[in-house]
Amino acid sequence: MRGSSAEELRWPKPAVGGSNPPRAPISMSLPTINPHVWPETGWEFVDSGGIVHTGSGFEDLVSNLRDFRLRIGQPAGQPTDEVTAQICAKNPGACRFDRGPVKAKAAMVGKFASRVVQWMMKTQRAFSSTNHKLVDKEEANRRAGICVKCPRNTSWRSGCAGCDQSSVRVGLAIRGGQESKLSGRLMGCEILAEDTRTSVFLPLKAVANPDLPENCWRKAP
């Protein structure tokens, strides 16, 4: 609902005197949104500060993002291109990759899916040989809350229904059938190539990766 109180509650207030939100890199040949396909992540845009913008559809989401920026005194930027780029990166199946320069993006999506599946296979082997304990539900929900606001939370589904279903079953087995409150919005970590729906439940060590956001629960201090 555009401009509603619910919308305001979901968007944290910007810091006074803060800089303009970073803009997503814009390609000269963006993919196009398929209006007949509902994105797996829904009509939402997460900016680099973790602010979640939503809409009832593509145009509504773009309008809400533009209105929000103008309302807090920031330049509107390029909301149409930014929303398109992020939705298509997270949900390639909801977009049309018709032009040459974006074919590389489709190839990257395939490689990412392969990396996540490899992580699941490796994790399954590691944890099947030990009597591992999952973290409690409260901690899993805390981690999930961080992941769903992260711009690097990206769909890893390959588009092969049988392959994807098999991988989903592996993840479910690793985490003992557990689901967090936000499981439906968890996808894959674009940096670590982990299935976040599963990783939030695992006793994983923090990693020293400078590409991870500062508030990431997987990042070493």
Secondary structure, DSSP 8 states (H G I E B T S, - for coil): -TT-HHHHHHS----TT----------SS--EE-TTS--TT-SEEE-TT--EEE-SSHHHHHHHHHHHHHHTT-----HHHHHHHHHHHH-GGGEE--SGGGHHHHHHHHHHHHHHHHHHHHHHHHHHTTT-----HHHHHHHHHHHTT-TTEE----S-HHHHHHHHHHHHHHTTT---TTGGG--EETTT--BHHHHTTS----B--TTS-TT-TTB--
